[in-house]
Amino acid sequence: MDIYSGPVFDMARTQFHRIADHLEIATDRRDRLLYPKRAIAVSCPVTRDDGRLTVFQGYRVQHHLTLGPTKGGTRFAPSVDIGEVAALAVWMSWKCALAGLPYGGAKGGVTVDPYSLSRRELEGLSRRYMQEMIPFVGPHTDVMAPDMGTNEQVMAWFMDTYSMYQGRTVTEIVTGKPVSAGGTLGRREATGRGVAYLVERAAERIGLAMTGATAIIQGFGNVGSITAASLAARGVRVIGVSDHTACYFDPRGLDVPALLAHAGTTGKLAGFSNEMVFDPAELLAQPCDILVPAALERVIDGAMAARLQCRVLAEAANGPTTPDADTVLEQRREIFVIPDILCNAGGVIVSYFEWVQDLQQFFWDEAEVNDRLYRVLQRAFAQVLARAERDGISLRTAAMAIGVAKVRDAKDTRGLFP
C-alpha cells in the first residue's frame, strides 16, 4: 500500500488503528476497512491563455461502496497528492456513517493553484477533470461536491460536462451546485451553520454563555466566513481571523460584517487593516472561549495543543488535530473538543439533501433544509456524548468508534464477494 504515503494519510492510518484497538477489530480485518476500494489518477491537459499546454495531475479516491455510492468533495490546491486525497476519503466514510447517511467516503483533487488560473483556464481544467472521471463516477456510484479551491461554479461545469456525455441533464451527479442549476437552498452555508450550531450545543453543555463569548477562526473561506457570521449572530465576539493572505487579532472584537464584505469583494483578507495585523503562527494560542480551525490539516500538533487557551475546540477543517495533539487534549478535559467528523458534517448532510431532491425532482425551502440539518446534527451529537460517557472515552474516540463500527458491521453483514 505504498501509494498511500505522506503525513496526512499516516495520520488517518494512526487514528484508525487506535479506534480498531478500541473496538478490538482483528488485525487481519483492518486493511479491508482502512484502504480504499479504488484510486484513480488522471492527467488533465489544459491550453493556457498564452497558447502553452500544461498538464495537471488529478486524483479521485473512493473508500468504500458498502452503504451506497461514495460521496466527497474535489479540491484544487497545490498540496494535493494521492495520500492526502485518500486520507480525506477515509475521514469522509466515518463522517457519513456517524451522520447516518447512505454513503461511503470519497475525495478528489487536482494539484494546482486555482488562483493562478484565469476563469477560462479554470473552466477548461474543471471540464477536463470531470471528463476523465466519467468512467468511474455516477449518481449511484460516486457523487462529487466542492472543497478547497472549488465552488458552485466549478460544480456547475462538472454537472454540465457529465450531462453532455450522457445526452441528458443529470443534476444529481454533483452537489453544491448553484440553486439555478439544481442545487439546494442552504448548501453553501451548511458547513458553517453546522459548526455554529454544534458550538452552541457544546456551550450549553459546559455552561458557556454565547452572548459575549470570544472566538478565533483560522481560515476565512466558505466555512470560516459562514461560521464567523453564524457565531456573531448568536452574540459571539470574533476576536481573531486568518486566511492564507493575512491574520488579524483584536481582543476588543473585529467587525465581522466588514470582514465579510471585504473578503466577498476581494476574495481574501489581505488589505482589510494595517492596525490589527497579527502573527498567524501565534493565532491559535491566543486566549478565547471558542477556537475554530477551519483551514488545513495538522495545524494543531502536540506542542500547540499544550498551548491552547480555549474552552471549545470546534474542528471545522478536516484533520486539523494530530494524534500527538489528541494525546495532550485527552488530558486537558477543560477543553471540549468537537471532532471534525462531527463538527463539519453539515456540508455533506445538506449535500445528501440536495442529492435526494435532485433524484426526486422535488425541492424544499431553506427553513426545511436547516431544520432537517439541525435534527441530524443533534442526533449525532447526542450519540457521541452518550458513547463517550458510557465508555469513559474522548469525544473523538466516541465519534470515530461509531463511524468505524457502522462500516465494519455493514461489511460483515454483506460478507466478502468471492
C-alpha positions as CSV (number, residue, x, y, z in Angstrom):
1,M,0.0,0.0,0.0
2,D,3.0,2.3,-0.6
3,I,0.9,4.6,-2.9
4,Y,-0.9,5.9,0.2
5,S,2.0,7.8,1.7
6,G,2.6,11.1,3.3
7,P,1.9,12.8,6.6
8,V,-1.9,13.2,6.1
9,F,-2.5,9.5,5.3
10,D,-0.2,8.5,8.1
11,M,-2.3,10.5,10.5
12,A,-5.5,8.9,9.2
13,R,-4.0,5.4,9.5
14,T,-2.8,6.1,13.1
15,Q,-6.3,7.3,14.0
16,F,-7.9,4.3,12.5
17,H,-5.6,1.8,14.3
18,R,-6.3,3.5,17.6
19,I,-10.0,3.1,17.0
20,A,-9.6,-0.5,15.8
21,D,-7.7,-1.3,19.0
22,H,-10.6,0.2,21.0
23,L,-13.2,-1.8,19.0
24,E,-11.0,-4.9,19.2
25,I,-11.1,-5.4,15.5
26,A,-8.9,-8.4,14.4
27,T,-5.7,-7.5,12.7
28,D,-6.5,-9.4,9.5
29,R,-9.8,-7.4,9.2
30,R,-8.3,-4.0,9.4
31,D,-6.9,-3.5,5.9
32,R,-10.3,-4.0,4.3
33,L,-11.7,-1.3,6.5
34,L,-8.9,1.2,6.1
35,Y,-7.6,1.0,2.5
36,P,-9.7,2.4,-0.4
37,K,-11.6,0.3,-2.8
38,R,-10.5,2.4,-5.8
39,A,-8.0,5.1,-6.5
40,I,-7.8,6.9,-9.9
41,A,-5.0,9.2,-11.2
42,V,-5.5,11.1,-14.4
43,S,-3.7,13.7,-16.4
44,C,-5.6,16.9,-17.3
45,P,-4.1,18.8,-20.2
46,V,-5.2,22.4,-20.5
47,T,-4.4,25.0,-23.2
48,R,-3.4,28.2,-21.4
49,D,-4.5,31.7,-22.4
50,D,-1.0,32.3,-23.9
51,G,-1.2,29.1,-26.0
52,R,1.0,26.9,-23.8
53,L,-0.1,23.4,-22.9
54,T,0.0,22.5,-19.3
55,V,-0.7,19.0,-17.8
56,F,-2.2,18.9,-14.3
57,Q,-2.4,15.8,-12.2
58,G,-5.8,14.8,-10.9
59,Y,-7.0,12.2,-8.4
60,R,-10.1,10.5,-7.1
61,V,-10.3,8.0,-4.3
62,Q,-13.4,6.0,-3.4
63,H,-13.0,4.5,0.0
64,H,-16.0,2.1,0.1
65,L,-19.3,1.5,-1.5
66,T,-20.8,-0.8,1.2
67,L,-23.6,1.5,2.3
68,G,-24.3,3.2,-1.0
69,P,-22.5,5.4,-3.5
70,T,-19.4,7.3,-2.4
71,K,-19.6,11.0,-1.6
72,G,-17.0,13.7,-1.3
73,G,-15.5,17.0,-2.4
74,T,-13.0,17.9,-5.0
75,R,-10.2,20.3,-4.1
76,F,-8.0,22.3,-6.3
77,A,-4.8,23.1,-4.3
78,P,-1.0,22.9,-4.7
79,S,-0.7,20.4,-1.9
80,V,-3.0,17.8,-3.4
81,D,-1.5,14.3,-3.7
82,I,-2.9,10.8,-3.6
83,G,-2.1,10.3,0.1
84,E,-3.9,13.4,1.1
85,V,-6.9,12.6,-1.1
86,A,-7.1,9.0,0.3
87,A,-7.0,10.3,3.9
88,L,-9.8,12.7,3.3
89,A,-11.9,9.9,1.7
90,V,-11.3,7.7,4.7
91,W,-12.4,10.5,7.1
92,M,-15.5,11.1,4.9
93,S,-16.5,7.5,5.3
94,W,-16.5,7.7,9.1
95,K,-18.3,11.1,8.9
96,C,-21.1,9.8,6.7
97,A,-21.6,6.7,8.9
98,L,-21.7,8.8,12.0
99,A,-24.4,11.1,10.5
100,G,-26.4,8.1,9.3
101,L,-26.0,8.9,5.6
102,P,-26.2,6.1,2.9
103,Y,-22.7,6.8,1.6
104,G,-19.2,5.7,1.6
105,G,-16.4,8.3,1.6
106,A,-14.7,9.7,-1.5
107,K,-12.4,12.6,-2.3
108,G,-10.9,14.1,-5.4
109,G,-8.5,16.8,-6.3
110,V,-6.1,18.4,-8.8
111,T,-2.6,19.6,-7.9
112,V,-2.9,23.3,-9.0
113,D,-3.1,26.8,-7.5
114,P,-6.6,27.8,-8.7
115,Y,-5.8,31.4,-8.1
116,S,-3.1,31.3,-10.8
117,L,-5.7,30.3,-13.5
118,S,-7.9,32.6,-15.5
119,R,-11.6,31.9,-15.5
120,R,-11.3,30.3,-18.9
121,E,-8.4,28.1,-17.8
122,L,-10.3,27.1,-14.6
123,E,-13.3,26.1,-16.7
124,G,-11.1,24.1,-19.0
125,L,-9.4,22.3,-16.1
126,S,-12.7,21.6,-14.4
127,R,-14.3,20.2,-17.5
128,R,-11.3,18.0,-18.4
129,Y,-11.1,16.6,-14.9
130,M,-14.7,15.6,-15.0
131,Q,-14.4,14.2,-18.5
132,E,-11.5,11.9,-17.3
133,M,-13.7,10.8,-14.3
134,I,-16.8,9.9,-16.2
135,P,-16.0,6.1,-16.4
136,F,-15.7,6.0,-12.6
137,V,-18.4,8.2,-11.3
138,G,-22.2,8.4,-11.4
139,P,-25.3,9.3,-9.3
140,H,-25.3,5.9,-7.8
141,T,-21.5,5.3,-7.9
142,D,-19.7,8.5,-6.7
143,V,-21.2,11.9,-6.2
144,M,-18.8,14.9,-6.2
145,A,-19.0,18.1,-4.2
146,P,-17.0,21.3,-3.8
147,D,-14.0,21.6,-1.4
148,M,-11.0,23.9,-1.0
149,G,-10.3,25.8,-4.2
150,T,-13.6,24.8,-5.9
151,N,-17.1,26.3,-5.6
152,E,-20.6,26.3,-7.0
153,Q,-19.5,27.4,-10.5
154,V,-17.0,24.5,-10.7
155,M,-19.7,22.1,-9.7
156,A,-22.0,23.5,-12.5
157,W,-19.2,22.9,-15.0
158,F,-18.8,19.3,-13.7
159,M,-22.5,18.7,-14.0
160,D,-22.8,20.2,-17.5
161,T,-19.8,18.1,-18.7
162,Y,-21.2,14.9,-17.3
163,S,-24.6,15.7,-18.7
164,M,-23.3,16.4,-22.2
165,Y,-21.7,12.9,-22.3
166,Q,-25.0,11.3,-21.1
167,G,-27.2,13.2,-23.5
168,R,-29.5,14.5,-20.8
169,T,-29.3,16.7,-17.7
170,V,-28.1,14.8,-14.7
171,T,-28.2,17.2,-11.8
172,E,-27.6,14.5,-9.2
173,I,-24.1,13.8,-10.3
174,V,-22.7,16.6,-8.1
175,T,-23.9,18.6,-5.1
176,G,-23.0,22.1,-4.1
177,K,-24.3,23.4,-7.4
178,P,-26.0,26.8,-7.8
179,V,-29.7,26.7,-7.0
180,S,-30.4,27.8,-10.6
181,A,-28.7,24.6,-11.8
182,G,-30.4,22.1,-9.5
183,G,-28.7,23.0,-6.2
184,T,-30.5,23.3,-2.9
185,L,-31.1,26.3,-0.7
186,G,-28.8,26.4,2.3
187,R,-26.0,24.2,0.8
188,R,-23.3,26.9,0.6
189,E,-23.9,27.9,4.2
190,A,-24.4,24.4,5.6
191,T,-21.0,23.6,7.0
192,G,-20.5,26.9,8.7
193,R,-24.0,26.9,10.1
194,G,-23.5,23.4,11.4
195,V,-20.3,24.4,13.1
196,A,-22.0,27.3,14.9
197,Y,-25.0,25.0,15.9
198,L,-22.7,22.5,17.4
199,V,-20.6,25.1,19.2
200,E,-23.9,26.3,20.8
201,R,-24.7,22.8,21.9
202,A,-21.3,22.4,23.4
203,A,-21.5,25.8,25.1
204,E,-24.8,24.7,26.7
205,R,-23.1,21.5,27.9
206,I,-20.3,23.4,29.7
207,G,-22.3,26.3,30.8
208,L,-20.8,28.9,28.5
209,A,-23.0,31.8,27.5
210,M,-22.8,32.5,23.8
211,T,-23.5,36.2,24.2
212,G,-20.2,37.9,25.0
213,A,-18.1,34.7,24.4
214,T,-15.0,35.2,22.2
215,A,-14.0,33.3,19.1
216,I,-10.9,32.9,16.9
217,I,-11.3,31.4,13.4
218,Q,-8.4,30.1,11.4
219,G,-9.4,30.1,7.7
220,F,-11.9,32.5,6.2
221,G,-13.1,30.7,3.1
222,N,-16.6,29.5,2.8
223,V,-16.7,27.5,6.0
224,G,-14.7,30.0,8.2
225,S,-16.6,33.1,7.0
226,I,-20.1,31.5,7.4
227,T,-19.0,30.2,10.9
228,A,-18.0,33.8,11.8
229,A,-21.3,35.2,10.6
230,S,-23.3,32.5,12.4
231,L,-21.4,32.9,15.7
232,A,-21.7,36.7,15.5
233,A,-25.4,36.3,15.0
234,R,-25.5,34.4,18.3
235,G,-23.8,37.2,20.2
236,V,-20.2,35.8,20.0
237,R,-17.4,38.4,19.7
238,V,-15.0,37.3,17.0
239,I,-11.5,38.5,18.1
240,G,-9.2,36.8,15.5
241,V,-9.4,35.6,11.9
242,S,-6.9,34.5,9.3
243,D,-6.5,33.1,5.8
244,H,-3.6,32.4,3.6
245,T,-3.0,36.1,2.9
246,A,-3.5,37.8,6.3
247,C,-4.1,37.4,10.0
248,Y,-5.9,39.9,12.3
249,F,-6.4,39.9,16.0
250,D,-8.1,42.4,18.4
251,P,-9.3,41.4,21.9
252,R,-12.0,44.1,21.6
253,G,-13.6,42.3,18.7
254,L,-13.5,42.5,14.9
255,D,-16.2,44.0,12.6
256,V,-17.5,40.7,11.1
257,P,-19.8,42.3,8.5
258,A,-17.0,44.5,7.3
259,L,-14.7,41.4,7.1
260,L,-17.3,39.5,5.2
261,A,-17.8,42.4,2.8
262,H,-14.1,42.8,2.2
263,A,-13.5,39.1,1.6
264,G,-16.5,38.9,-0.6
265,T,-15.2,41.7,-2.8
266,T,-11.5,40.8,-2.9
267,G,-11.6,37.1,-2.3
268,K,-9.1,37.4,0.6
269,L,-8.5,39.1,4.0
270,A,-5.3,40.9,2.9
271,G,-5.8,44.6,2.7
272,F,-8.6,44.8,5.4
273,S,-6.5,46.5,8.0
274,N,-3.0,47.6,8.9
275,E,-3.6,48.1,12.6
276,M,-4.8,44.6,13.6
277,V,-2.2,42.5,11.7
278,F,-1.0,39.5,13.8
279,D,1.4,36.6,13.6
280,P,-0.6,33.7,12.1
281,A,1.7,31.2,13.8
282,E,0.5,32.5,17.2
283,L,-3.2,33.0,16.5
284,L,-4.3,29.6,17.7
285,A,-2.6,30.0,21.0
286,Q,-4.4,33.2,22.0
287,P,-7.0,33.2,24.8
288,C,-10.5,32.7,23.6
289,D,-13.7,30.8,24.5
290,I,-14.2,29.2,21.1
291,L,-11.4,28.2,18.7
292,V,-12.3,27.2,15.2
293,P,-9.6,25.7,12.9
294,A,-11.2,26.0,9.5
295,A,-8.2,25.8,7.2
296,L,-5.8,22.9,6.6
297,E,-4.9,19.5,8.2
298,R,-2.4,19.0,11.0
299,V,-2.3,22.7,12.3
300,I,-2.6,21.6,15.9
301,D,0.3,19.3,16.9
302,G,1.3,18.2,20.4
303,A,3.1,21.4,21.2
304,M,0.3,23.6,20.1
305,A,-2.3,21.5,21.9
306,A,-0.5,22.2,25.2
307,R,-0.6,25.9,24.5
308,L,-4.3,26.2,23.6
309,Q,-6.3,28.6,25.8
310,C,-9.9,27.9,24.6
311,R,-12.9,26.2,26.2
312,V,-14.4,24.8,23.0
313,L,-12.3,23.5,20.1
314,A,-14.6,23.2,17.1
315,E,-12.8,21.4,14.2
316,A,-14.3,22.9,11.1
317,A,-11.4,21.7,9.0
318,N,-10.7,18.1,8.1
319,G,-7.9,16.6,10.3
320,P,-6.7,19.8,12.0
321,T,-5.5,17.9,15.1
322,T,-2.7,15.4,15.0
323,P,-2.7,12.1,17.0
324,D,0.0,13.6,19.3
325,A,-2.3,16.6,20.0
326,D,-5.1,14.2,20.8
327,T,-2.9,12.6,23.5
328,V,-2.4,16.0,25.0
329,L,-6.1,17.0,24.7
330,E,-7.3,13.8,26.3
331,Q,-5.5,15.0,29.5
332,R,-7.0,18.6,29.1
333,R,-10.6,17.8,29.9
334,E,-11.2,21.5,30.4
335,I,-11.3,21.8,26.6
336,F,-14.5,20.5,24.9
337,V,-13.4,19.1,21.5
338,I,-16.0,18.8,18.8
339,P,-14.2,16.3,16.5
340,D,-14.0,17.1,12.7
341,I,-16.2,14.2,11.5
342,L,-19.0,15.6,13.6
343,C,-18.2,19.3,13.6
344,N,-18.0,19.9,9.8
345,A,-20.6,17.3,8.8
346,G,-23.2,19.9,7.9
347,G,-21.8,20.2,4.3
348,V,-22.2,16.5,3.5
349,I,-25.6,16.3,5.3
350,V,-27.1,19.1,3.1
351,S,-25.3,17.6,0.1
352,Y,-27.3,14.4,0.8
353,F,-30.4,16.5,0.9
354,E,-29.5,18.1,-2.4
355,W,-28.9,14.6,-4.0
356,V,-32.3,13.4,-2.7
357,Q,-34.1,16.5,-4.0
358,D,-32.4,16.1,-7.4
359,L,-33.3,12.4,-7.6
360,Q,-37.0,13.2,-6.8
361,Q,-37.1,16.5,-8.6
362,F,-38.9,17.8,-5.5
363,F,-37.3,20.7,-3.7
364,W,-37.6,22.1,-0.2
365,D,-37.5,25.6,1.1
366,E,-34.5,26.8,3.2
367,A,-36.3,26.6,6.5
368,E,-36.9,22.9,5.9
369,V,-33.3,22.2,4.9
370,N,-32.0,23.9,8.0
371,D,-34.5,22.2,10.3
372,R,-33.5,18.8,8.9
373,L,-29.8,19.7,9.1
374,Y,-30.0,20.6,12.8
375,R,-32.0,17.5,13.6
376,V,-29.4,15.2,12.1
377,L,-26.6,17.1,13.9
378,Q,-28.4,17.0,17.2
379,R,-28.9,13.2,16.9
380,A,-25.2,12.6,16.1
381,F,-24.1,15.0,18.8
382,A,-26.2,13.1,21.4
383,Q,-24.9,9.7,20.2
384,V,-21.3,10.9,20.6
385,L,-21.9,12.3,24.0
386,A,-23.6,9.1,25.2
387,R,-20.9,6.9,23.8
388,A,-18.1,9.0,25.4
389,E,-19.9,9.0,28.8
390,R,-20.7,5.3,28.6
391,D,-17.2,4.1,27.8
392,G,-15.2,6.9,29.5
393,I,-13.5,7.9,26.3
394,S,-12.8,11.2,24.4
395,L,-15.4,12.7,22.1
396,R,-13.1,11.9,19.1
397,T,-12.8,8.3,20.1
398,A,-16.5,8.1,20.5
399,A,-17.3,9.7,17.2
400,M,-14.7,7.6,15.3
401,A,-15.9,4.4,17.0
402,I,-19.5,5.0,16.0
403,G,-18.5,5.6,12.4
404,V,-16.0,2.8,12.0
405,A,-18.3,0.3,13.8
406,K,-21.2,1.1,11.4
407,V,-19.0,0.4,8.3
408,R,-17.5,-2.7,9.9
409,D,-20.9,-4.1,10.7
410,A,-22.2,-3.4,7.2
411,K,-19.2,-5.1,5.6
412,D,-19.6,-8.1,8.0
413,T,-23.3,-8.4,7.2
414,R,-22.8,-8.3,3.4
415,G,-19.9,-10.7,3.5
416,L,-16.9,-10.9,1.1
417,F,-17.8,-11.4,-2.5
418,P,-15.6,-14.4,-3.8
